[in-house]
């Protein structure tokens, strides 16, 4: 898996770097706080190799896995 490619695909599908207000992570999740939630594309995020799902609870959690 090419993590640079996966990272860029995630950024592209959440509205770009300028739309990310904050980011944190744990072992299995990357938590993103978005400025404009209308700019994210859940279907495309879920189709990225390495993303196992996307949750929304006031922030977006692309769940990564191997």
Predicted model as a PDB file, atoms N, CA, C, CB and O in Angstrom, pLDDT in the B-factor column:
MODEL        1                                                                  
ATOM      1  N   UNK A   1       0.852  -1.172   0.000  1.00 86.00           N  
ATOM      2  CA  UNK A   1       0.000   0.000   0.000  1.00 86.00           C  
ATOM      3  C   UNK A   1       0.899   1.237   0.000  1.00 86.00           C  
ATOM      4  CB  UNK A   1      -0.970  -0.003   1.228  1.00 86.00           C  
ATOM      5  O   UNK A   1       1.845   1.326   0.782  1.00 86.00           O  
ATOM      6  N   UNK A   2       0.600   2.168  -0.866  1.00 91.00           N  
ATOM      7  CA  UNK A   2       1.364   3.412  -0.965  1.00 91.00           C  
ATOM      8  C   UNK A   2       0.677   4.467  -0.092  1.00 91.00           C  
ATOM      9  CB  UNK A   2       1.476   3.898  -2.460  1.00 91.00           C  
ATOM     10  O   UNK A   2      -0.332   5.049  -0.488  1.00 91.00           O  
ATOM     11  N   UNK A   3       1.232   4.704   1.091  1.00 90.00           N  
ATOM     12  CA  UNK A   3       0.604   5.603   2.065  1.00 90.00           C  
ATOM     13  C   UNK A   3       0.537   7.050   1.584  1.00 90.00           C  
ATOM     14  CB  UNK A   3       1.356   5.544   3.374  1.00 90.00           C  
ATOM     15  O   UNK A   3      -0.367   7.787   1.979  1.00 90.00           O  
ATOM     16  N   UNK A   4       1.468   7.464   0.748  1.00 94.00           N  
ATOM     17  CA  UNK A   4       1.396   8.819   0.190  1.00 94.00           C  
ATOM     18  C   UNK A   4       0.182   8.957  -0.718  1.00 94.00           C  
ATOM     19  CB  UNK A   4       2.683   9.157  -0.587  1.00 94.00           C  
ATOM     20  O   UNK A   4      -0.501   9.981  -0.696  1.00 94.00           O  
ATOM     21  N   UNK A   5      -0.080   7.945  -1.502  1.00 95.00           N  
ATOM     22  CA  UNK A   5      -1.239   7.956  -2.398  1.00 95.00           C  
ATOM     23  C   UNK A   5      -2.527   7.931  -1.581  1.00 95.00           C  
ATOM     24  CB  UNK A   5      -1.193   6.751  -3.374  1.00 95.00           C  
ATOM     25  O   UNK A   5      -3.452   8.698  -1.853  1.00 95.00           O  
ATOM     26  N   UNK A   6      -2.590   7.045  -0.574  1.00 93.00           N  
ATOM     27  CA  UNK A   6      -3.775   6.951   0.274  1.00 93.00           C  
ATOM     28  C   UNK A   6      -4.018   8.288   0.971  1.00 93.00           C  
ATOM     29  CB  UNK A   6      -3.619   5.814   1.315  1.00 93.00           C  
ATOM     30  O   UNK A   6      -5.151   8.768   1.013  1.00 93.00           O  
ATOM     31  N   UNK A   7      -2.974   8.883   1.513  1.00 93.00           N  
ATOM     32  CA  UNK A   7      -3.098  10.171   2.207  1.00 93.00           C  
ATOM     33  C   UNK A   7      -3.633  11.244   1.283  1.00 93.00           C  
ATOM     34  CB  UNK A   7      -1.752  10.605   2.777  1.00 93.00           C  
ATOM     35  O   UNK A   7      -4.512  12.014   1.669  1.00 93.00           O  
ATOM     36  N   UNK A   8      -3.113  11.304   0.069  1.00 96.00           N  
ATOM     37  CA  UNK A   8      -3.570  12.321  -0.883  1.00 96.00           C  
ATOM     38  C   UNK A   8      -5.020  12.092  -1.270  1.00 96.00           C  
ATOM     39  CB  UNK A   8      -2.688  12.321  -2.134  1.00 96.00           C  
ATOM     40  O   UNK A   8      -5.779  13.050  -1.415  1.00 96.00           O  
ATOM     41  N   UNK A   9      -5.414  10.840  -1.438  1.00 96.00           N  
ATOM     42  CA  UNK A   9      -6.801  10.536  -1.783  1.00 96.00           C  
ATOM     43  C   UNK A   9      -7.745  10.957  -0.654  1.00 96.00           C  
ATOM     44  CB  UNK A   9      -6.964   9.032  -2.083  1.00 96.00           C  
ATOM     45  O   UNK A   9      -8.824  11.489  -0.912  1.00 96.00           O  
ATOM     46  N   UNK A  10      -7.341  10.721   0.595  1.00 94.00           N  
ATOM     47  CA  UNK A  10      -8.163  11.141   1.726  1.00 94.00           C  
ATOM     48  C   UNK A  10      -8.300  12.661   1.725  1.00 94.00           C  
ATOM     49  CB  UNK A  10      -7.554  10.649   3.063  1.00 94.00           C  
ATOM     50  O   UNK A  10      -9.407  13.186   1.845  1.00 94.00           O  
ATOM     51  N   UNK A  11      -7.188  13.360   1.590  1.00 96.00           N  
ATOM     52  CA  UNK A  11      -7.211  14.829   1.581  1.00 96.00           C  
ATOM     53  C   UNK A  11      -8.104  15.340   0.450  1.00 96.00           C  
ATOM     54  CB  UNK A  11      -5.777  15.397   1.432  1.00 96.00           C  
ATOM     55  O   UNK A  11      -8.917  16.240   0.659  1.00 96.00           O  
ATOM     56  N   UNK A  12      -7.957  14.780  -0.721  1.00 97.00           N  
ATOM     57  CA  UNK A  12      -8.756  15.207  -1.870  1.00 97.00           C  
ATOM     58  C   UNK A  12     -10.252  15.018  -1.630  1.00 97.00           C  
ATOM     59  CB  UNK A  12      -8.333  14.438  -3.114  1.00 97.00           C  
ATOM     60  O   UNK A  12     -11.062  15.826  -2.083  1.00 97.00           O  
ATOM     61  N   UNK A  13     -10.619  13.952  -0.919  1.00 96.00           N  
ATOM     62  CA  UNK A  13     -12.031  13.624  -0.738  1.00 96.00           C  
ATOM     63  C   UNK A  13     -12.654  14.201   0.522  1.00 96.00           C  
ATOM     64  CB  UNK A  13     -12.194  12.153  -0.722  1.00 96.00           C  
ATOM     65  O   UNK A  13     -13.807  13.907   0.838  1.00 96.00           O  
ATOM     66  N   UNK A  14     -11.899  15.020   1.243  1.00 94.00           N  
ATOM     67  CA  UNK A  14     -12.480  15.768   2.365  1.00 94.00           C  
ATOM     68  C   UNK A  14     -12.485  17.266   2.069  1.00 94.00           C  
ATOM     69  CB  UNK A  14     -11.698  15.487   3.667  1.00 94.00           C  
ATOM     70  O   UNK A  14     -12.748  18.077   2.957  1.00 94.00           O  
ATOM     71  N   UNK A  15     -12.196  17.629   0.830  1.00 95.00           N  
ATOM     72  CA  UNK A  15     -12.256  19.032   0.438  1.00 95.00           C  
ATOM     73  C   UNK A  15     -10.911  19.731   0.407  1.00 95.00           C  
ATOM     74  CB  UNK A  15     -13.152  19.760   1.357  1.00 95.00           C  
ATOM     75  O   UNK A  15     -10.855  20.958   0.320  1.00 95.00           O  
ATOM     76  N   UNK A  16      -9.827  18.971   0.477  1.00 97.00           N  
ATOM     77  CA  UNK A  16      -8.489  19.559   0.394  1.00 97.00           C  
ATOM     78  C   UNK A  16      -7.948  19.976   1.754  1.00 97.00           C  
ATOM     79  CB  UNK A  16      -8.508  20.752  -0.528  1.00 97.00           C  
ATOM     80  O   UNK A  16      -8.677  20.030   2.745  1.00 97.00           O  
ATOM     81  N   UNK A  17      -6.654  20.271   1.776  1.00 97.00           N  
ATOM     82  CA  UNK A  17      -5.994  20.686   3.018  1.00 97.00           C  
ATOM     83  C   UNK A  17      -6.649  21.902   3.647  1.00 97.00           C  
ATOM     84  CB  UNK A  17      -4.538  20.980   2.759  1.00 97.00           C  
ATOM     85  O   UNK A  17      -6.734  22.010   4.870  1.00 97.00           O  
ATOM     86  N   UNK A  18      -7.111  22.819   2.802  1.00 97.00           N  
ATOM     87  CA  UNK A  18      -7.712  24.055   3.305  1.00 97.00           C  
ATOM     88  C   UNK A  18      -9.032  23.806   4.039  1.00 97.00           C  
ATOM     89  CB  UNK A  18      -7.942  25.022   2.155  1.00 97.00           C  
ATOM     90  O   UNK A  18      -9.514  24.686   4.752  1.00 97.00           O  
ATOM     91  N   UNK A  19      -9.623  22.615   3.873  1.00 95.00           N  
ATOM     92  CA  UNK A  19     -10.876  22.297   4.548  1.00 95.00           C  
ATOM     93  C   UNK A  19     -10.660  21.526   5.860  1.00 95.00           C  
ATOM     94  CB  UNK A  19     -11.765  21.489   3.619  1.00 95.00           C  
ATOM     95  O   UNK A  19     -11.620  21.271   6.587  1.00 95.00           O  
ATOM     96  N   UNK A  20      -9.429  21.160   6.163  1.00 94.00           N  
ATOM     97  CA  UNK A  20      -9.142  20.425   7.386  1.00 94.00           C  
ATOM     98  C   UNK A  20      -8.792  21.418   8.487  1.00 94.00           C  
ATOM     99  CB  UNK A  20      -7.990  19.406   7.169  1.00 94.00           C  
ATOM    100  O   UNK A  20      -7.790  22.130   8.411  1.00 94.00           O  
ATOM    101  N   UNK A  21      -9.634  21.449   9.504  1.00 92.00           N  
ATOM    102  CA  UNK A  21      -9.435  22.359  10.630  1.00 92.00           C  
ATOM    103  C   UNK A  21      -8.528  21.744  11.689  1.00 92.00           C  
ATOM    104  CB  UNK A  21     -10.777  22.738  11.249  1.00 92.00           C  
ATOM    105  O   UNK A  21      -7.777  22.453  12.358  1.00 92.00           O  
ATOM    106  N   UNK A  22      -8.600  20.428  11.840  1.00 91.00           N  
ATOM    107  CA  UNK A  22      -7.771  19.742  12.827  1.00 91.00           C  
ATOM    108  C   UNK A  22      -7.696  18.266  12.519  1.00 91.00           C  
ATOM    109  CB  UNK A  22      -8.314  19.958  14.238  1.00 91.00           C  
ATOM    110  O   UNK A  22      -8.531  17.728  11.792  1.00 91.00           O  
ATOM    111  N   UNK A  23      -6.683  17.606  13.079  1.00 91.00           N  
ATOM    112  CA  UNK A  23      -6.505  16.166  12.870  1.00 91.00           C  
ATOM    113  C   UNK A  23      -5.844  15.546  14.089  1.00 91.00           C  
ATOM    114  CB  UNK A  23      -5.664  15.889  11.602  1.00 91.00           C  
ATOM    115  O   UNK A  23      -4.913  16.111  14.661  1.00 91.00           O  
ATOM    116  N   UNK A  24      -6.335  14.384  14.476  1.00 87.00           N  
ATOM    117  CA  UNK A  24      -5.714  13.559  15.503  1.00 87.00           C  
ATOM    118  C   UNK A  24      -5.798  12.119  15.026  1.00 87.00           C  
ATOM    119  CB  UNK A  24      -6.409  13.747  16.905  1.00 87.00           C  
ATOM    120  O   UNK A  24      -6.399  11.838  13.989  1.00 87.00           O  
ATOM    121  N   UNK A  25      -5.203  11.216  15.771  1.00 87.00           N  
ATOM    122  CA  UNK A  25      -5.255   9.805  15.372  1.00 87.00           C  
ATOM    123  C   UNK A  25      -5.156   8.898  16.583  1.00 87.00           C  
ATOM    124  CB  UNK A  25      -4.130   9.481  14.382  1.00 87.00           C  
ATOM    125  O   UNK A  25      -4.749   9.317  17.667  1.00 87.00           O  
ATOM    126  N   UNK A  26      -5.533   7.655  16.377  1.00 83.00           N  
ATOM    127  CA  UNK A  26      -5.263   6.583  17.320  1.00 83.00           C  
ATOM    128  C   UNK A  26      -4.712   5.443  16.473  1.00 83.00           C  
ATOM    129  CB  UNK A  26      -6.564   6.155  18.149  1.00 83.00           C  
ATOM    130  O   UNK A  26      -4.313   5.667  15.330  1.00 83.00           O  
ATOM    131  N   UNK A  27      -4.682   4.251  16.997  1.00 85.00           N  
ATOM    132  CA  UNK A  27      -4.077   3.136  16.269  1.00 85.00           C  
ATOM    133  C   UNK A  27      -4.794   2.843  14.957  1.00 85.00           C  
ATOM    134  CB  UNK A  27      -4.075   1.893  17.135  1.00 85.00           C  
ATOM    135  O   UNK A  27      -4.146   2.558  13.950  1.00 85.00           O  
ATOM    136  N   UNK A  28      -6.127   2.910  14.957  1.00 82.00           N  
ATOM    137  CA  UNK A  28      -6.881   2.513  13.761  1.00 82.00           C  
ATOM    138  C   UNK A  28      -7.600   3.648  13.058  1.00 82.00           C  
ATOM    139  CB  UNK A  28      -7.876   1.482  14.127  1.00 82.00           C  
ATOM    140  O   UNK A  28      -8.194   3.435  12.001  1.00 82.00           O  
ATOM    141  N   UNK A  29      -7.562   4.857  13.621  1.00 83.00           N  
ATOM    142  CA  UNK A  29      -8.354   5.937  13.033  1.00 83.00           C  
ATOM    143  C   UNK A  29      -7.572   7.230  12.877  1.00 83.00           C  
ATOM    144  CB  UNK A  29      -9.572   6.192  13.873  1.00 83.00           C  
ATOM    145  O   UNK A  29      -6.695   7.569  13.672  1.00 83.00           O  
ATOM    146  N   UNK A  30      -7.927   7.919  11.832  1.00 86.00           N  
ATOM    147  CA  UNK A  30      -7.476   9.287  11.597  1.00 86.00           C  
ATOM    148  C   UNK A  30      -8.701  10.152  11.792  1.00 86.00           C  
ATOM    149  CB  UNK A  30      -6.831   9.480  10.154  1.00 86.00           C  
ATOM    150  O   UNK A  30      -9.674  10.022  11.049  1.00 86.00           O  
ATOM    151  N   UNK A  31      -8.674  11.033  12.777  1.00 87.00           N  
ATOM    152  CA  UNK A  31      -9.843  11.880  13.066  1.00 87.00           C  
ATOM    153  C   UNK A  31      -9.618  13.256  12.458  1.00 87.00           C  
ATOM    154  CB  UNK A  31     -10.097  11.995  14.608  1.00 87.00           C  
ATOM    155  O   UNK A  31      -8.626  13.923  12.751  1.00 87.00           O  
ATOM    156  N   UNK A  32     -10.549  13.671  11.610  1.00 88.00           N  
ATOM    157  CA  UNK A  32     -10.447  14.955  10.926  1.00 88.00           C  
ATOM    158  C   UNK A  32     -11.614  15.848  11.314  1.00 88.00           C  
ATOM    159  CB  UNK A  32     -10.405  14.758   9.400  1.00 88.00           C  
ATOM    160  O   UNK A  32     -12.766  15.416  11.302  1.00 88.00           O  
ATOM    161  N   UNK A  33     -11.316  17.083  11.654  1.00 88.00           N  
ATOM    162  CA  UNK A  33     -12.339  18.094  11.882  1.00 88.00           C  
ATOM    163  C   UNK A  33     -12.358  18.960  10.626  1.00 88.00           C  
ATOM    164  CB  UNK A  33     -12.054  18.952  13.196  1.00 88.00           C  
ATOM    165  O   UNK A  33     -11.353  19.573  10.266  1.00 88.00           O  
ATOM    166  N   UNK A  34     -13.512  19.003   9.965  1.00 90.00           N  
ATOM    167  CA  UNK A  34     -13.627  19.726   8.703  1.00 90.00           C  
ATOM    168  C   UNK A  34     -14.333  21.056   8.895  1.00 90.00           C  
ATOM    169  CB  UNK A  34     -14.370  18.886   7.673  1.00 90.00           C  
ATOM    170  O   UNK A  34     -15.260  21.179   9.696  1.00 90.00           O  
ATOM    171  N   UNK A  35     -13.874  22.050   8.143  1.00 91.00           N  
ATOM    172  CA  UNK A  35     -14.510  23.373   8.184  1.00 91.00           C  
ATOM    173  C   UNK A  35     -15.873  23.331   7.514  1.00 91.00           C  
ATOM    174  CB  UNK A  35     -13.620  24.427   7.505  1.00 91.00           C  
ATOM    175  O   UNK A  35     -16.837  23.894   8.033  1.00 91.00           O  
ATOM    176  N   UNK A  36     -15.961  22.672   6.368  1.00 92.00           N  
ATOM    177  CA  UNK A  36     -17.201  22.595   5.593  1.00 92.00           C  
ATOM    178  C   UNK A  36     -17.493  21.132   5.305  1.00 92.00           C  
ATOM    179  CB  UNK A  36     -17.101  23.419   4.264  1.00 92.00           C  
ATOM    180  O   UNK A  36     -16.876  20.534   4.423  1.00 92.00           O  
ATOM    181  N   UNK A  37     -18.440  20.550   6.052  1.00 88.00           N  
ATOM    182  CA  UNK A  37     -18.727  19.124   5.908  1.00 88.00           C  
ATOM    183  C   UNK A  37     -19.406  18.769   4.583  1.00 88.00           C  
ATOM    184  CB  UNK A  37     -19.594  18.670   7.049  1.00 88.00           C  
ATOM    185  O   UNK A  37     -19.489  17.593   4.230  1.00 88.00           O  
ATOM    186  N   UNK A  38     -19.882  19.752   3.862  1.00 92.00           N  
ATOM    187  CA  UNK A  38     -20.512  19.455   2.568  1.00 92.00           C  
ATOM    188  C   UNK A  38     -19.474  19.099   1.509  1.00 92.00           C  
ATOM    189  CB  UNK A  38     -21.346  20.649   2.096  1.00 92.00           C  
ATOM    190  O   UNK A  38     -19.839  18.628   0.432  1.00 92.00           O  
ATOM    191  N   UNK A  39     -18.202  19.310   1.787  1.00 93.00           N  
ATOM    192  CA  UNK A  39     -17.148  19.058   0.802  1.00 93.00           C  
ATOM    193  C   UNK A  39     -16.569  17.646   0.861  1.00 93.00           C  
ATOM    194  CB  UNK A  39     -16.043  20.045   0.994  1.00 93.00           C  
ATOM    195  O   UNK A  39     -15.743  17.284   0.023  1.00 93.00           O  
ATOM    196  N   UNK A  40     -16.997  16.840   1.846  1.00 89.00           N  
ATOM    197  CA  UNK A  40     -16.419  15.503   1.909  1.00 89.00           C  
ATOM    198  C   UNK A  40     -17.258  14.528   1.099  1.00 89.00           C  
ATOM    199  CB  UNK A  40     -16.305  15.028   3.365  1.00 89.00           C  
ATOM    200  O   UNK A  40     -18.464  14.715   0.941  1.00 89.00           O  
ATOM    201  N   UNK A  41     -16.608  13.483   0.585  1.00 93.00           N  
ATOM    202  CA  UNK A  41     -17.255  12.497  -0.262  1.00 93.00           C  
ATOM    203  C   UNK A  41     -17.118  11.127   0.398  1.00 93.00           C  
ATOM    204  CB  UNK A  41     -16.641  12.497  -1.695  1.00 93.00           C  
ATOM    205  O   UNK A  41     -16.126  10.428   0.192  1.00 93.00           O  
ATOM    206  N   UNK A  42     -18.121  10.746   1.193  1.00 91.00           N  
ATOM    207  CA  UNK A  42     -18.066   9.496   1.956  1.00 91.00           C  
ATOM    208  C   UNK A  42     -17.899   8.284   1.050  1.00 91.00           C  
ATOM    209  CB  UNK A  42     -19.324   9.338   2.796  1.00 91.00           C  
ATOM    210  O   UNK A  42     -17.100   7.396   1.347  1.00 91.00           O  
ATOM    211  N   UNK A  43     -18.637   8.236  -0.043  1.00 93.00           N  
ATOM    212  CA  UNK A  43     -18.559   7.081  -0.945  1.00 93.00           C  
ATOM    213  C   UNK A  43     -17.147   6.902  -1.497  1.00 93.00           C  
ATOM    214  CB  UNK A  43     -19.554   7.240  -2.102  1.00 93.00           C  
ATOM    215  O   UNK A  43     -16.634   5.783  -1.537  1.00 93.00           O  
ATOM    216  N   UNK A  44     -16.526   7.981  -1.915  1.00 94.00           N  
ATOM    217  CA  UNK A  44     -15.160   7.898  -2.448  1.00 94.00           C  
ATOM    218  C   UNK A  44     -14.159   7.543  -1.349  1.00 94.00           C  
ATOM    219  CB  UNK A  44     -14.761   9.229  -3.110  1.00 94.00           C  
ATOM    220  O   UNK A  44     -13.232   6.766  -1.584  1.00 94.00           O  
ATOM    221  N   UNK A  45     -14.338   8.105  -0.153  1.00 93.00           N  
ATOM    222  CA  UNK A  45     -13.448   7.765   0.964  1.00 93.00           C  
ATOM    223  C   UNK A  45     -13.511   6.274   1.263  1.00 93.00           C  
ATOM    224  CB  UNK A  45     -13.819   8.573   2.223  1.00 93.00           C  
ATOM    225  O   UNK A  45     -12.478   5.642   1.480  1.00 93.00           O  
ATOM    226  N   UNK A  46     -14.702   5.712   1.276  1.00 92.00           N  
ATOM    227  CA  UNK A  46     -14.850   4.289   1.585  1.00 92.00           C  
ATOM    228  C   UNK A  46     -14.291   3.385   0.502  1.00 92.00           C  
ATOM    229  CB  UNK A  46     -16.298   3.963   1.804  1.00 92.00           C  
ATOM    230  O   UNK A  46     -14.054   2.205   0.758  1.00 92.00           O  
ATOM    231  N   UNK A  47     -14.072   3.904  -0.706  1.00 94.00           N  
ATOM    232  CA  UNK A  47     -13.513   3.113  -1.796  1.00 94.00           C  
ATOM    233  C   UNK A  47     -11.994   3.191  -1.887  1.00 94.00           C  
ATOM    234  CB  UNK A  47     -14.109   3.557  -3.092  1.00 94.00           C  
ATOM    235  O   UNK A  47     -11.395   2.537  -2.741  1.00 94.00           O  
ATOM    236  N   UNK A  48     -11.363   3.975  -1.026  1.00 94.00           N  
ATOM    237  CA  UNK A  48      -9.901   4.093  -1.042  1.00 94.00           C  
ATOM    238  C   UNK A  48      -9.298   2.839  -0.426  1.00 94.00           C  
ATOM    239  CB  UNK A  48      -9.428   5.368  -0.273  1.00 94.00           C  
ATOM    240  O   UNK A  48      -9.703   2.418   0.658  1.00 94.00           O  
ATOM    241  N   UNK A  49      -8.327   2.241  -1.120  1.00 91.00           N  
ATOM    242  CA  UNK A  49      -7.625   1.071  -0.599  1.00 91.00           C  
ATOM    243  C   UNK A  49      -6.956   1.463   0.714  1.00 91.00           C  
ATOM    244  CB  UNK A  49      -6.575   0.528  -1.630  1.00 91.00           C  
ATOM    245  O   UNK A  49      -6.160   2.401   0.745  1.00 91.00           O  
ATOM    246  N   UNK A  50      -7.269   0.758   1.791  1.00 87.00           N  
ATOM    247  CA  UNK A  50      -6.709   1.084   3.090  1.00 87.00           C  
ATOM    248  C   UNK A  50      -7.686   1.763   4.017  1.00 87.00           C  
ATOM    249  CB  UNK A  50      -5.524   1.944   2.918  1.00 87.00           C  
ATOM    250  O   UNK A  50      -7.446   1.833   5.222  1.00 87.00           O  
ATOM    251  N   UNK A  51      -8.797   2.272   3.476  1.00 90.00           N  
ATOM    252  CA  UNK A  51      -9.841   2.871   4.315  1.00 90.00           C  
ATOM    253  C   UNK A  51     -10.924   1.812   4.492  1.00 90.00           C  
ATOM    254  CB  UNK A  51     -10.428   4.204   3.674  1.00 90.00           C  
ATOM    255  O   UNK A  51     -11.495   1.329   3.514  1.00 90.00           O  
ATOM    256  N   UNK A  52     -11.198   1.460   5.729  1.00 87.00           N  
ATOM    257  CA  UNK A  52     -12.152   0.383   6.025  1.00 87.00           C  
ATOM    258  C   UNK A  52     -13.558   0.898   6.288  1.00 87.00           C  
ATOM    259  CB  UNK A  52     -11.681  -0.411   7.220  1.00 87.00           C  
ATOM    260  O   UNK A  52     -14.498   0.105   6.357  1.00 87.00           O  
ATOM    261  N   UNK A  53     -13.722   2.191   6.433  1.00 85.00           N  
ATOM    262  CA  UNK A  53     -15.028   2.772   6.676  1.00 85.00           C  
ATOM    263  C   UNK A  53     -14.860   4.222   7.085  1.00 85.00           C  
ATOM    264  CB  UNK A  53     -15.793   1.984   7.754  1.00 85.00           C  
ATOM    265  O   UNK A  53     -13.746   4.681   7.339  1.00 85.00           O  
ATOM    266  N   UNK A  54     -15.968   4.940   7.149  1.00 86.00           N  
ATOM    267  CA  UNK A  54     -15.943   6.345   7.546  1.00 86.00           C  
ATOM    268  C   UNK A  54     -17.075   6.563   8.540  1.00 86.00           C  
ATOM    269  CB  UNK A  54     -16.080   7.301   6.304  1.00 86.00           C  
ATOM    270  O   UNK A  54     -18.228   6.225   8.269  1.00 86.00           O  
ATOM    271  N   UNK A  55     -16.739   7.123   9.679  1.00 79.00           N  
ATOM    272  CA  UNK A  55     -17.719   7.449  10.712  1.00 79.00           C  
ATOM    273  C   UNK A  55     -17.843   8.954  10.827  1.00 79.00           C  
ATOM    274  CB  UNK A  55     -17.324   6.829  12.074  1.00 79.00           C  
ATOM    275  O   UNK A  55     -16.898   9.683  10.527  1.00 79.00           O  
ATOM    276  N   UNK A  56     -19.008   9.427  11.262  1.00 74.00           N  
ATOM    277  CA  UNK A  56     -19.169  10.847  11.522  1.00 74.00           C  
ATOM    278  C   UNK A  56     -19.783  11.030  12.904  1.00 74.00           C  
ATOM    279  CB  UNK A  56     -20.046  11.519  10.431  1.00 74.00           C  
ATOM    280  O   UNK A  56     -20.877  10.538  13.180  1.00 74.00           O  
ATOM    281  N   UNK A  57     -19.068  11.740  13.766  1.00 65.00           N  
ATOM    282  CA  UNK A  57     -19.551  12.081  15.102  1.00 65.00           C  
ATOM    283  C   UNK A  57     -18.952  13.437  15.449  1.00 65.00           C  
ATOM    284  CB  UNK A  57     -19.164  10.977  16.174  1.00 65.00           C  
ATOM    285  O   UNK A  57     -18.104  13.557  16.333  1.00 65.00           O  
ATOM    286  N   UNK A  58     -19.421  14.463  14.720  1.00 60.00           N  
ATOM    287  CA  UNK A  58     -18.890  15.823  14.812  1.00 60.00           C  
ATOM    288  C   UNK A  58     -17.479  15.940  14.237  1.00 60.00           C  
ATOM    289  CB  UNK A  58     -18.889  16.280  16.259  1.00 60.00           C  
ATOM    290  O   UNK A  58     -16.933  17.042  14.170  1.00 60.00           O  
ATOM    291  N   UNK A  59     -16.888  14.834  13.825  1.00 57.00           N  
ATOM    292  CA  UNK A  59     -15.637  14.811  13.083  1.00 57.00           C  
ATOM    293  C   UNK A  59     -15.655  13.533  12.242  1.00 57.00           C  
ATOM    294  CB  UNK A  59     -14.374  14.869  14.048  1.00 57.00           C  
ATOM    295  O   UNK A  59     -16.453  12.634  12.506  1.00 57.00           O  
ATOM    296  N   UNK A  60     -14.799  13.446  11.252  1.00 59.00           N  
ATOM    297  CA  UNK A  60     -14.779  12.292  10.356  1.00 59.00           C  
ATOM    298  C   UNK A  60     -13.656  11.360  10.739  1.00 59.00           C  
ATOM    299  CB  UNK A  60     -14.631  12.732   8.895  1.00 59.00           C  
ATOM    300  O   UNK A  60     -12.535  11.801  10.993  1.00 59.00           O  
ATOM    301  N   UNK A  61     -13.948  10.073  10.783  1.00 62.00           N  
ATOM    302  CA  UNK A  61     -12.986   9.041  11.149  1.00 62.00           C  
ATOM    303  C   UNK A  61     -12.802   8.061  10.003  1.00 62.00           C  
ATOM    304  CB  UNK A  61     -13.437   8.304  12.416  1.00 62.00           C  
ATOM    305  O   UNK A  61     -13.496   7.045   9.955  1.00 62.00           O  
ATOM    306  N   UNK A  62     -11.882   8.336   9.072  1.00 63.00           N  
ATOM    307  CA  UNK A  62     -11.562   7.278   8.112  1.00 63.00           C  
ATOM    308  C   UNK A  62     -10.831   6.167   8.880  1.00 63.00           C  
ATOM    309  CB  UNK A  62     -10.682   7.830   6.907  1.00 63.00           C  
ATOM    310  O   UNK A  62      -9.790   6.426   9.484  1.00 63.00           O  
ATOM    311  N   UNK A  63     -11.352   4.957   8.865  1.00 61.00           N  
ATOM    312  CA  UNK A  63     -10.774   3.854   9.607  1.00 61.00           C  
ATOM    313  C   UNK A  63      -9.796   3.136   8.697  1.00 61.00           C  
ATOM    314  CB  UNK A  63     -11.870   2.886  10.132  1.00 61.00           C  
ATOM    315  O   UNK A  63     -10.170   2.626   7.641  1.00 61.00           O  
ATOM    316  N   UNK A  64      -8.555   3.102   9.111  1.00 63.00           N  
ATOM    317  CA  UNK A  64      -7.546   2.493   8.268  1.00 63.00           C  
ATOM    318  C   UNK A  64      -7.279   1.074   8.727  1.00 63.00           C  
ATOM    319  CB  UNK A  64      -6.256   3.316   8.282  1.00 63.00           C  
ATOM    320  O   UNK A  64      -7.525   0.740   9.886  1.00 63.00           O  
ATOM    321  N   UNK A  65      -6.790   0.250   7.852  1.00 64.00           N  
ATOM    322  CA  UNK A  65      -6.496  -1.126   8.190  1.00 64.00           C  
ATOM    323  C   UNK A  65      -5.546  -1.719   7.189  1.00 64.00           C  
ATOM    324  CB  UNK A  65      -7.762  -1.946   8.261  1.00 64.00           C  
ATOM    325  O   UNK A  65      -5.187  -1.081   6.199  1.00 64.00           O  
ATOM    326  N   UNK A  66      -5.142  -2.929   7.445  1.00 56.00           N  
ATOM    327  CA  UNK A  66      -4.178  -3.614   6.565  1.00 56.00           C  
ATOM    328  C   UNK A  66      -4.849  -4.735   5.829  1.00 56.00           C  
ATOM    329  CB  UNK A  66      -2.987  -4.154   7.359  1.00 56.00           C  
ATOM    330  O   UNK A  66      -4.205  -5.429   5.042  1.00 56.00           O  
TER     331      UNK A  66                                                      
ENDMDL                                                                          
END                                                                             
